[in-house]
């Protein structure tokens, strides 16, 4: 089951050469480490 949420998030990213990589995001006052990316759009 899916639920649509309209909560804000904050994202910490790393800028290196031609890449922007997300490192962490904060949602509902909890910090989540991004360990793997499944899809990248150029």
mmCIF entry with sequence, helices, sheets and N, C-alpha, C, O atoms, coordinates in Angstrom:
data_MODEL
# 
_entry.id   MODEL 
# 
_entity.id                         1 
_entity.type                       polymer 
_entity.pdbx_number_of_molecules   1 
# 
_entity_poly.entity_id                      1 
_entity_poly.type                           'polypeptide(L)' 
_entity_poly.nstd_linkage                   no 
_entity_poly.nstd_monomer                   no 
_entity_poly.pdbx_seq_one_letter_code       
;(UNK)(UNK)(UNK)(UNK)(UNK)(UNK)(UNK)(UNK)(UNK)(UNK)(UNK)(UNK)(UNK)(UNK)(UNK)(UNK)
(UNK)(UNK)(UNK)(UNK)(UNK)(UNK)(UNK)(UNK)(UNK)(UNK)(UNK)(UNK)(UNK)(UNK)(UNK)(UNK)
(UNK)(UNK)(UNK)(UNK)(UNK)(UNK)(UNK)(UNK)(UNK)(UNK)
;
_entity_poly.pdbx_seq_one_letter_code_can   XXXXXXXXXXXXXXXXXXXXXXXXXXXXXXXXXXXXXXXXXX 
_entity_poly.pdbx_strand_id                 A 
# 
loop_
_entity_poly_seq.entity_id 
_entity_poly_seq.num 
_entity_poly_seq.mon_id 
_entity_poly_seq.hetero 
1 1  UNK n 
1 2  UNK n 
1 3  UNK n 
1 4  UNK n 
1 5  UNK n 
1 6  UNK n 
1 7  UNK n 
1 8  UNK n 
1 9  UNK n 
1 10 UNK n 
1 11 UNK n 
1 12 UNK n 
1 13 UNK n 
1 14 UNK n 
1 15 UNK n 
1 16 UNK n 
1 17 UNK n 
1 18 UNK n 
1 19 UNK n 
1 20 UNK n 
1 21 UNK n 
1 22 UNK n 
1 23 UNK n 
1 24 UNK n 
1 25 UNK n 
1 26 UNK n 
1 27 UNK n 
1 28 UNK n 
1 29 UNK n 
1 30 UNK n 
1 31 UNK n 
1 32 UNK n 
1 33 UNK n 
1 34 UNK n 
1 35 UNK n 
1 36 UNK n 
1 37 UNK n 
1 38 UNK n 
1 39 UNK n 
1 40 UNK n 
1 41 UNK n 
1 42 UNK n 
# 
_struct_asym.id          A 
_struct_asym.entity_id   1 
# 
_struct_sheet.id               AA1 
_struct_sheet.type             ? 
_struct_sheet.number_strands   3 
_struct_sheet.details          ? 
# 
loop_
_struct_sheet_order.sheet_id 
_struct_sheet_order.range_id_1 
_struct_sheet_order.range_id_2 
_struct_sheet_order.offset 
_struct_sheet_order.sense 
AA1 1 2 ? anti-parallel 
AA1 2 3 ? anti-parallel 
# 
loop_
_struct_sheet_range.sheet_id 
_struct_sheet_range.id 
_struct_sheet_range.beg_label_comp_id 
_struct_sheet_range.beg_label_asym_id 
_struct_sheet_range.beg_label_seq_id 
_struct_sheet_range.pdbx_beg_PDB_ins_code 
_struct_sheet_range.end_label_comp_id 
_struct_sheet_range.end_label_asym_id 
_struct_sheet_range.end_label_seq_id 
_struct_sheet_range.pdbx_end_PDB_ins_code 
_struct_sheet_range.beg_auth_comp_id 
_struct_sheet_range.beg_auth_asym_id 
_struct_sheet_range.beg_auth_seq_id 
_struct_sheet_range.end_auth_comp_id 
_struct_sheet_range.end_auth_asym_id 
_struct_sheet_range.end_auth_seq_id 
AA1 1 UNK A 9  ? UNK A 16 ? UNK A 9  UNK A 16 
AA1 2 UNK A 19 ? UNK A 27 ? UNK A 19 UNK A 27 
AA1 3 UNK A 30 ? UNK A 33 ? UNK A 30 UNK A 33 
# 
loop_
_atom_site.group_PDB 
_atom_site.id 
_atom_site.type_symbol 
_atom_site.label_atom_id 
_atom_site.label_alt_id 
_atom_site.label_comp_id 
_atom_site.label_asym_id 
_atom_site.label_entity_id 
_atom_site.label_seq_id 
_atom_site.pdbx_PDB_ins_code 
_atom_site.Cartn_x 
_atom_site.Cartn_y 
_atom_site.Cartn_z 
_atom_site.occupancy 
_atom_site.B_iso_or_equiv 
_atom_site.pdbx_formal_charge 
_atom_site.auth_seq_id 
_atom_site.auth_comp_id 
_atom_site.auth_asym_id 
_atom_site.auth_atom_id 
_atom_site.pdbx_PDB_model_num 
ATOM 1   N N  . UNK A 1 1  ? 0.841  -1.181 0.000   1.00 0.00 ? 1  UNK A N  1 
ATOM 2   C CA . UNK A 1 1  ? 0.000  0.000  0.000   1.00 0.00 ? 1  UNK A CA 1 
ATOM 3   C C  . UNK A 1 1  ? 0.885  1.243  0.000   1.00 0.00 ? 1  UNK A C  1 
ATOM 4   O O  . UNK A 1 1  ? 1.905  1.281  0.687   1.00 0.00 ? 1  UNK A O  1 
ATOM 5   N N  . UNK A 1 2  ? 0.499  2.250  -0.764  1.00 0.00 ? 2  UNK A N  1 
ATOM 6   C CA . UNK A 1 2  ? 1.229  3.508  -0.837  1.00 0.00 ? 2  UNK A CA 1 
ATOM 7   C C  . UNK A 1 2  ? 0.388  4.611  -0.223  1.00 0.00 ? 2  UNK A C  1 
ATOM 8   O O  . UNK A 1 2  ? -0.842 4.591  -0.275  1.00 0.00 ? 2  UNK A O  1 
ATOM 9   N N  . UNK A 1 3  ? 1.084  5.567  0.356   1.00 0.00 ? 3  UNK A N  1 
ATOM 10  C CA . UNK A 1 3  ? 0.418  6.720  0.945   1.00 0.00 ? 3  UNK A CA 1 
ATOM 11  C C  . UNK A 1 3  ? 1.119  7.977  0.459   1.00 0.00 ? 3  UNK A C  1 
ATOM 12  O O  . UNK A 1 3  ? 2.346  8.053  0.507   1.00 0.00 ? 3  UNK A O  1 
ATOM 13  N N  . UNK A 1 4  ? 0.370  8.956  -0.006  1.00 0.00 ? 4  UNK A N  1 
ATOM 14  C CA . UNK A 1 4  ? 0.935  10.214 -0.468  1.00 0.00 ? 4  UNK A CA 1 
ATOM 15  C C  . UNK A 1 4  ? 1.172  11.108 0.743   1.00 0.00 ? 4  UNK A C  1 
ATOM 16  O O  . UNK A 1 4  ? 0.268  11.356 1.541   1.00 0.00 ? 4  UNK A O  1 
ATOM 17  N N  . UNK A 1 5  ? 2.416  11.589 0.862   1.00 0.00 ? 5  UNK A N  1 
ATOM 18  C CA . UNK A 1 5  ? 2.785  12.490 1.951   1.00 0.00 ? 5  UNK A CA 1 
ATOM 19  C C  . UNK A 1 5  ? 3.186  13.833 1.379   1.00 0.00 ? 5  UNK A C  1 
ATOM 20  O O  . UNK A 1 5  ? 3.700  13.920 0.264   1.00 0.00 ? 5  UNK A O  1 
ATOM 21  N N  . UNK A 1 6  ? 2.953  14.851 2.134   1.00 0.00 ? 6  UNK A N  1 
ATOM 22  C CA . UNK A 1 6  ? 3.330  16.188 1.703   1.00 0.00 ? 6  UNK A CA 1 
ATOM 23  C C  . UNK A 1 6  ? 4.233  16.822 2.758   1.00 0.00 ? 6  UNK A C  1 
ATOM 24  O O  . UNK A 1 6  ? 4.085  18.000 3.086   1.00 0.00 ? 6  UNK A O  1 
ATOM 25  N N  . UNK A 1 7  ? 5.162  16.041 3.281   1.00 0.00 ? 7  UNK A N  1 
ATOM 26  C CA . UNK A 1 7  ? 6.077  16.521 4.321   1.00 0.00 ? 7  UNK A CA 1 
ATOM 27  C C  . UNK A 1 7  ? 7.345  17.068 3.679   1.00 0.00 ? 7  UNK A C  1 
ATOM 28  O O  . UNK A 1 7  ? 7.835  16.502 2.702   1.00 0.00 ? 7  UNK A O  1 
ATOM 29  N N  . UNK A 1 8  ? 7.880  18.157 4.212   1.00 0.00 ? 8  UNK A N  1 
ATOM 30  C CA . UNK A 1 8  ? 9.148  18.670 3.689   1.00 0.00 ? 8  UNK A CA 1 
ATOM 31  C C  . UNK A 1 8  ? 10.313 17.770 4.116   1.00 0.00 ? 8  UNK A C  1 
ATOM 32  O O  . UNK A 1 8  ? 10.262 17.122 5.162   1.00 0.00 ? 8  UNK A O  1 
ATOM 33  N N  . UNK A 1 9  ? 11.352 17.742 3.296   1.00 0.00 ? 9  UNK A N  1 
ATOM 34  C CA . UNK A 1 9  ? 12.587 17.052 3.640   1.00 0.00 ? 9  UNK A CA 1 
ATOM 35  C C  . UNK A 1 9  ? 13.756 17.994 3.388   1.00 0.00 ? 9  UNK A C  1 
ATOM 36  O O  . UNK A 1 9  ? 13.647 18.938 2.606   1.00 0.00 ? 9  UNK A O  1 
ATOM 37  N N  . UNK A 1 10 ? 14.869 17.732 4.054   1.00 0.00 ? 10 UNK A N  1 
ATOM 38  C CA . UNK A 1 10 ? 16.123 18.440 3.807   1.00 0.00 ? 10 UNK A CA 1 
ATOM 39  C C  . UNK A 1 10 ? 17.131 17.413 3.328   1.00 0.00 ? 10 UNK A C  1 
ATOM 40  O O  . UNK A 1 10 ? 17.148 16.276 3.798   1.00 0.00 ? 10 UNK A O  1 
ATOM 41  N N  . UNK A 1 11 ? 17.985 17.830 2.375   1.00 0.00 ? 11 UNK A N  1 
ATOM 42  C CA . UNK A 1 11 ? 18.950 16.896 1.794   1.00 0.00 ? 11 UNK A CA 1 
ATOM 43  C C  . UNK A 1 11 ? 20.350 17.500 1.848   1.00 0.00 ? 11 UNK A C  1 
ATOM 44  O O  . UNK A 1 11 ? 20.554 18.665 1.508   1.00 0.00 ? 11 UNK A O  1 
ATOM 45  N N  . UNK A 1 12 ? 21.309 16.681 2.282   1.00 0.00 ? 12 UNK A N  1 
ATOM 46  C CA . UNK A 1 12 ? 22.715 17.061 2.246   1.00 0.00 ? 12 UNK A CA 1 
ATOM 47  C C  . UNK A 1 12 ? 23.346 16.356 1.051   1.00 0.00 ? 12 UNK A C  1 
ATOM 48  O O  . UNK A 1 12 ? 23.267 15.134 0.925   1.00 0.00 ? 12 UNK A O  1 
ATOM 49  N N  . UNK A 1 13 ? 23.981 17.148 0.166   1.00 0.00 ? 13 UNK A N  1 
ATOM 50  C CA . UNK A 1 13 ? 24.581 16.573 -1.032  1.00 0.00 ? 13 UNK A CA 1 
ATOM 51  C C  . UNK A 1 13 ? 26.055 16.927 -1.111  1.00 0.00 ? 13 UNK A C  1 
ATOM 52  O O  . UNK A 1 13 ? 26.527 17.869 -0.475  1.00 0.00 ? 13 UNK A O  1 
ATOM 53  N N  . UNK A 1 14 ? 26.764 16.149 -1.906  1.00 0.00 ? 14 UNK A N  1 
ATOM 54  C CA . UNK A 1 14 ? 28.175 16.391 -2.183  1.00 0.00 ? 14 UNK A CA 1 
ATOM 55  C C  . UNK A 1 14 ? 28.317 16.773 -3.652  1.00 0.00 ? 14 UNK A C  1 
ATOM 56  O O  . UNK A 1 14 ? 27.791 16.089 -4.530  1.00 0.00 ? 14 UNK A O  1 
ATOM 57  N N  . UNK A 1 15 ? 29.033 17.873 -3.919  1.00 0.00 ? 15 UNK A N  1 
ATOM 58  C CA . UNK A 1 15 ? 29.302 18.304 -5.282  1.00 0.00 ? 15 UNK A CA 1 
ATOM 59  C C  . UNK A 1 15 ? 30.751 17.960 -5.614  1.00 0.00 ? 15 UNK A C  1 
ATOM 60  O O  . UNK A 1 15 ? 31.673 18.451 -4.963  1.00 0.00 ? 15 UNK A O  1 
ATOM 61  N N  . UNK A 1 16 ? 30.952 17.119 -6.626  1.00 0.00 ? 16 UNK A N  1 
ATOM 62  C CA . UNK A 1 16 ? 32.314 16.777 -7.046  1.00 0.00 ? 16 UNK A CA 1 
ATOM 63  C C  . UNK A 1 16 ? 32.361 16.647 -8.557  1.00 0.00 ? 16 UNK A C  1 
ATOM 64  O O  . UNK A 1 16 ? 31.634 15.848 -9.149  1.00 0.00 ? 16 UNK A O  1 
ATOM 65  N N  . UNK A 1 17 ? 33.217 17.434 -9.168  1.00 0.00 ? 17 UNK A N  1 
ATOM 66  C CA . UNK A 1 17 ? 33.378 17.476 -10.624 1.00 0.00 ? 17 UNK A CA 1 
ATOM 67  C C  . UNK A 1 17 ? 32.028 17.618 -11.311 1.00 0.00 ? 17 UNK A C  1 
ATOM 68  O O  . UNK A 1 17 ? 31.398 18.671 -11.212 1.00 0.00 ? 17 UNK A O  1 
ATOM 69  N N  . UNK A 1 18 ? 31.573 16.581 -12.004 1.00 0.00 ? 18 UNK A N  1 
ATOM 70  C CA . UNK A 1 18 ? 30.309 16.694 -12.734 1.00 0.00 ? 18 UNK A CA 1 
ATOM 71  C C  . UNK A 1 18 ? 29.176 15.925 -12.052 1.00 0.00 ? 18 UNK A C  1 
ATOM 72  O O  . UNK A 1 18 ? 28.156 15.638 -12.679 1.00 0.00 ? 18 UNK A O  1 
ATOM 73  N N  . UNK A 1 19 ? 29.350 15.591 -10.772 1.00 0.00 ? 19 UNK A N  1 
ATOM 74  C CA . UNK A 1 19 ? 28.345 14.787 -10.062 1.00 0.00 ? 19 UNK A CA 1 
ATOM 75  C C  . UNK A 1 19 ? 27.800 15.524 -8.839  1.00 0.00 ? 19 UNK A C  1 
ATOM 76  O O  . UNK A 1 19 ? 28.505 16.286 -8.178  1.00 0.00 ? 19 UNK A O  1 
ATOM 77  N N  . UNK A 1 20 ? 26.544 15.275 -8.570  1.00 0.00 ? 20 UNK A N  1 
ATOM 78  C CA . UNK A 1 20 ? 25.907 15.719 -7.332  1.00 0.00 ? 20 UNK A CA 1 
ATOM 79  C C  . UNK A 1 20 ? 25.378 14.448 -6.659  1.00 0.00 ? 20 UNK A C  1 
ATOM 80  O O  . UNK A 1 20 ? 24.490 13.779 -7.186  1.00 0.00 ? 20 UNK A O  1 
ATOM 81  N N  . UNK A 1 21 ? 25.929 14.131 -5.503  1.00 0.00 ? 21 UNK A N  1 
ATOM 82  C CA . UNK A 1 21 ? 25.560 12.897 -4.825  1.00 0.00 ? 21 UNK A CA 1 
ATOM 83  C C  . UNK A 1 21 ? 24.861 13.182 -3.497  1.00 0.00 ? 21 UNK A C  1 
ATOM 84  O O  . UNK A 1 21 ? 25.418 13.882 -2.651  1.00 0.00 ? 21 UNK A O  1 
ATOM 85  N N  . UNK A 1 22 ? 23.678 12.666 -3.302  1.00 0.00 ? 22 UNK A N  1 
ATOM 86  C CA . UNK A 1 22 ? 23.006 12.842 -2.013  1.00 0.00 ? 22 UNK A CA 1 
ATOM 87  C C  . UNK A 1 22 ? 23.679 11.973 -0.950  1.00 0.00 ? 22 UNK A C  1 
ATOM 88  O O  . UNK A 1 22 ? 24.032 10.824 -1.213  1.00 0.00 ? 22 UNK A O  1 
ATOM 89  N N  . UNK A 1 23 ? 23.852 12.525 0.245   1.00 0.00 ? 23 UNK A N  1 
ATOM 90  C CA . UNK A 1 23 ? 24.504 11.804 1.336   1.00 0.00 ? 23 UNK A CA 1 
ATOM 91  C C  . UNK A 1 23 ? 23.524 11.419 2.439   1.00 0.00 ? 23 UNK A C  1 
ATOM 92  O O  . UNK A 1 23 ? 23.512 10.282 2.910   1.00 0.00 ? 23 UNK A O  1 
ATOM 93  N N  . UNK A 1 24 ? 22.706 12.386 2.840   1.00 0.00 ? 24 UNK A N  1 
ATOM 94  C CA . UNK A 1 24 ? 21.725 12.185 3.909   1.00 0.00 ? 24 UNK A CA 1 
ATOM 95  C C  . UNK A 1 24 ? 20.464 12.946 3.560   1.00 0.00 ? 24 UNK A C  1 
ATOM 96  O O  . UNK A 1 24 ? 20.498 13.909 2.793   1.00 0.00 ? 24 UNK A O  1 
ATOM 97  N N  . UNK A 1 25 ? 19.350 12.510 4.126   1.00 0.00 ? 25 UNK A N  1 
ATOM 98  C CA . UNK A 1 25 ? 18.167 13.353 4.108   1.00 0.00 ? 25 UNK A CA 1 
ATOM 99  C C  . UNK A 1 25 ? 17.527 13.320 5.488   1.00 0.00 ? 25 UNK A C  1 
ATOM 100 O O  . UNK A 1 25 ? 17.655 12.349 6.234   1.00 0.00 ? 25 UNK A O  1 
ATOM 101 N N  . UNK A 1 26 ? 16.841 14.401 5.801   1.00 0.00 ? 26 UNK A N  1 
ATOM 102 C CA . UNK A 1 26 ? 16.175 14.535 7.094   1.00 0.00 ? 26 UNK A CA 1 
ATOM 103 C C  . UNK A 1 26 ? 14.681 14.634 6.842   1.00 0.00 ? 26 UNK A C  1 
ATOM 104 O O  . UNK A 1 26 ? 14.218 15.474 6.070   1.00 0.00 ? 26 UNK A O  1 
ATOM 105 N N  . UNK A 1 27 ? 13.934 13.756 7.510   1.00 0.00 ? 27 UNK A N  1 
ATOM 106 C CA . UNK A 1 27 ? 12.487 13.714 7.361   1.00 0.00 ? 27 UNK A CA 1 
ATOM 107 C C  . UNK A 1 27 ? 11.880 13.463 8.726   1.00 0.00 ? 27 UNK A C  1 
ATOM 108 O O  . UNK A 1 27 ? 12.241 12.513 9.420   1.00 0.00 ? 27 UNK A O  1 
ATOM 109 N N  . UNK A 1 28 ? 10.962 14.320 9.096   1.00 0.00 ? 28 UNK A N  1 
ATOM 110 C CA . UNK A 1 28 ? 10.296 14.242 10.404  1.00 0.00 ? 28 UNK A CA 1 
ATOM 111 C C  . UNK A 1 28 ? 11.307 14.169 11.549  1.00 0.00 ? 28 UNK A C  1 
ATOM 112 O O  . UNK A 1 28 ? 11.184 13.347 12.457  1.00 0.00 ? 28 UNK A O  1 
ATOM 113 N N  . UNK A 1 29 ? 12.307 15.046 11.483  1.00 0.00 ? 29 UNK A N  1 
ATOM 114 C CA . UNK A 1 29 ? 13.348 15.182 12.508  1.00 0.00 ? 29 UNK A CA 1 
ATOM 115 C C  . UNK A 1 29 ? 14.204 13.934 12.704  1.00 0.00 ? 29 UNK A C  1 
ATOM 116 O O  . UNK A 1 29 ? 14.813 13.760 13.760  1.00 0.00 ? 29 UNK A O  1 
ATOM 117 N N  . UNK A 1 30 ? 14.255 13.075 11.706  1.00 0.00 ? 30 UNK A N  1 
ATOM 118 C CA . UNK A 1 30 ? 15.131 11.908 11.762  1.00 0.00 ? 30 UNK A CA 1 
ATOM 119 C C  . UNK A 1 30 ? 16.049 11.938 10.544  1.00 0.00 ? 30 UNK A C  1 
ATOM 120 O O  . UNK A 1 30 ? 15.604 12.208 9.428   1.00 0.00 ? 30 UNK A O  1 
ATOM 121 N N  . UNK A 1 31 ? 17.338 11.658 10.766  1.00 0.00 ? 31 UNK A N  1 
ATOM 122 C CA . UNK A 1 31 ? 18.326 11.694 9.700   1.00 0.00 ? 31 UNK A CA 1 
ATOM 123 C C  . UNK A 1 31 ? 18.543 10.291 9.129   1.00 0.00 ? 31 UNK A C  1 
ATOM 124 O O  . UNK A 1 31 ? 18.715 9.326  9.874   1.00 0.00 ? 31 UNK A O  1 
ATOM 125 N N  . UNK A 1 32 ? 18.532 10.192 7.788   1.00 0.00 ? 32 UNK A N  1 
ATOM 126 C CA . UNK A 1 32 ? 18.703 8.920  7.094   1.00 0.00 ? 32 UNK A CA 1 
ATOM 127 C C  . UNK A 1 32 ? 19.919 9.001  6.180   1.00 0.00 ? 32 UNK A C  1 
ATOM 128 O O  . UNK A 1 32 ? 20.023 9.920  5.368   1.00 0.00 ? 32 UNK A O  1 
ATOM 129 N N  . UNK A 1 33 ? 20.821 8.067  6.302   1.00 0.00 ? 33 UNK A N  1 
ATOM 130 C CA . UNK A 1 33 ? 21.992 8.011  5.432   1.00 0.00 ? 33 UNK A CA 1 
ATOM 131 C C  . UNK A 1 33 ? 21.613 7.309  4.131   1.00 0.00 ? 33 UNK A C  1 
ATOM 132 O O  . UNK A 1 33 ? 20.978 6.255  4.141   1.00 0.00 ? 33 UNK A O  1 
ATOM 133 N N  . UNK A 1 34 ? 22.011 7.911  3.012   1.00 0.00 ? 34 UNK A N  1 
ATOM 134 C CA . UNK A 1 34 ? 21.753 7.309  1.705   1.00 0.00 ? 34 UNK A CA 1 
ATOM 135 C C  . UNK A 1 34 ? 22.972 6.467  1.356   1.00 0.00 ? 34 UNK A C  1 
ATOM 136 O O  . UNK A 1 34 ? 24.059 6.994  1.119   1.00 0.00 ? 34 UNK A O  1 
ATOM 137 N N  . UNK A 1 35 ? 22.782 5.178  1.329   1.00 0.00 ? 35 UNK A N  1 
ATOM 138 C CA . UNK A 1 35 ? 23.899 4.267  1.106   1.00 0.00 ? 35 UNK A CA 1 
ATOM 139 C C  . UNK A 1 35 ? 23.995 3.786  -0.340  1.00 0.00 ? 35 UNK A C  1 
ATOM 140 O O  . UNK A 1 35 ? 25.066 3.380  -0.791  1.00 0.00 ? 35 UNK A O  1 
ATOM 141 N N  . UNK A 1 36 ? 22.883 3.831  -1.062  1.00 0.00 ? 36 UNK A N  1 
ATOM 142 C CA . UNK A 1 36 ? 22.874 3.319  -2.431  1.00 0.00 ? 36 UNK A CA 1 
ATOM 143 C C  . UNK A 1 36 ? 21.874 4.107  -3.269  1.00 0.00 ? 36 UNK A C  1 
ATOM 144 O O  . UNK A 1 36 ? 20.771 4.413  -2.816  1.00 0.00 ? 36 UNK A O  1 
ATOM 145 N N  . UNK A 1 37 ? 22.276 4.431  -4.497  1.00 0.00 ? 37 UNK A N  1 
ATOM 146 C CA . UNK A 1 37 ? 21.378 5.094  -5.433  1.00 0.00 ? 37 UNK A CA 1 
ATOM 147 C C  . UNK A 1 37 ? 20.902 4.074  -6.445  1.00 0.00 ? 37 UNK A C  1 
ATOM 148 O O  . UNK A 1 37 ? 21.696 3.303  -6.983  1.00 0.00 ? 37 UNK A O  1 
ATOM 149 N N  . UNK A 1 38 ? 19.613 4.070  -6.702  1.00 0.00 ? 38 UNK A N  1 
ATOM 150 C CA . UNK A 1 38 ? 19.049 3.129  -7.666  1.00 0.00 ? 38 UNK A CA 1 
ATOM 151 C C  . UNK A 1 38 ? 18.913 3.713  -9.062  1.00 0.00 ? 38 UNK A C  1 
ATOM 152 O O  . UNK A 1 38 ? 18.924 2.981  -10.051 1.00 0.00 ? 38 UNK A O  1 
ATOM 153 N N  . UNK A 1 39 ? 18.785 5.025  -9.142  1.00 0.00 ? 39 UNK A N  1 
ATOM 154 C CA . UNK A 1 39 ? 18.545 5.645  -10.435 1.00 0.00 ? 39 UNK A CA 1 
ATOM 155 C C  . UNK A 1 39 ? 19.174 7.045  -10.436 1.00 0.00 ? 39 UNK A C  1 
ATOM 156 O O  . UNK A 1 39 ? 19.053 7.790  -9.464  1.00 0.00 ? 39 UNK A O  1 
ATOM 157 N N  . UNK A 1 40 ? 19.836 7.384  -11.526 1.00 0.00 ? 40 UNK A N  1 
ATOM 158 C CA . UNK A 1 40 ? 20.456 8.707  -11.662 1.00 0.00 ? 40 UNK A CA 1 
ATOM 159 C C  . UNK A 1 40 ? 19.994 9.299  -12.976 1.00 0.00 ? 40 UNK A C  1 
ATOM 160 O O  . UNK A 1 40 ? 20.066 8.642  -14.015 1.00 0.00 ? 40 UNK A O  1 
ATOM 161 N N  . UNK A 1 41 ? 19.520 10.533 -12.942 1.00 0.00 ? 41 UNK A N  1 
ATOM 162 C CA . UNK A 1 41 ? 19.058 11.241 -14.138 1.00 0.00 ? 41 UNK A CA 1 
ATOM 163 C C  . UNK A 1 41 ? 20.076 12.318 -14.496 1.00 0.00 ? 41 UNK A C  1 
ATOM 164 O O  . UNK A 1 41 ? 20.469 13.108 -13.636 1.00 0.00 ? 41 UNK A O  1 
ATOM 165 N N  . UNK A 1 42 ? 20.501 12.357 -15.740 1.00 0.00 ? 42 UNK A N  1 
ATOM 166 C CA . UNK A 1 42 ? 21.460 13.393 -16.168 1.00 0.00 ? 42 UNK A CA 1 
ATOM 167 C C  . UNK A 1 42 ? 20.759 14.476 -16.944 1.00 0.00 ? 42 UNK A C  1 
ATOM 168 O O  . UNK A 1 42 ? 21.398 15.431 -17.385 1.00 0.00 ? 42 UNK A O  1 
# 
